[in-house]
Amino acid sequence: MGNQNNKIKGRRESYQTSINIFASFKFAINGLIYCFQTTRNFRIQIYFGALVLILCSLFKCSLNEYIIIISTIFSVLILELLNTSVESIVDLHVKNRFNKLAKISKDCSAASVLLASLNSIFVAVFIFFPKIKSILFS
């Protein structure tokens, strides 16, 4: 019956389908844990994000500035998770063989994280530079 409903909706069965919302959260948390444990860049981005939030507190950022900073941090982390996902899928498919399309896919995925990281630097400069300037020249 459940299989029939999935086919009717145009959805195929996946290897592991979440039973309920709690299972879905568990899968998502497992993904975060996996990425944190296995991806050096994800850990670095988490640490820098925490450092920036501490700086927000020290510089007494406004609510709007906090929201901008948190959104920027999340965008970098989200793209790093997607990058890890793309790399895993590509590695699963090509195994140890070189494939030009696999390289393009992985390079473009990594480039998205690079651009988000550069954007985060611009946002941090925009928010913190005036605060640092006022401290140095007051």
Steps between C-alpha positions, in 0.01 A plus 500: 500500500776748601697406189192562287446846657861597430466395135177693466666816629787448255744426779718194492605310808840601631744283685391640832179696533432686822211361697413823678631847571721379784671255267550781249668714767717204598618456138575871473694502826692193382598699191624790711697266725651318201604825336647635824696180565631447147528843336781726618356805325161457668669500842704809408183677384321408825790639705518822299123537525521467878785753510297748296201457732729571797622813318137602448447476871818696582416774249136510617356443155139589434232238445511566124877451496463173691241379251726588206800329661306186595346477151843535345649233726213264418540560125865392516417193710209400277716521190776299670245229580383499139860495380570195717186335367592566136854374555371182666254429220764562233754280681239226533433510127850533355686299768875548438474582130562848368200656333503853361131559577553377857786748537284782367219407739730491802684819400175693451367375830818612675481835320156563651650464848789727403262772380288473815815523711618809312154650546525434873826696512333795324209488744735484800704794373183700436373436853821503705719758326298804615495362854876438503562841344296676767690319777841583350423865427288597800 
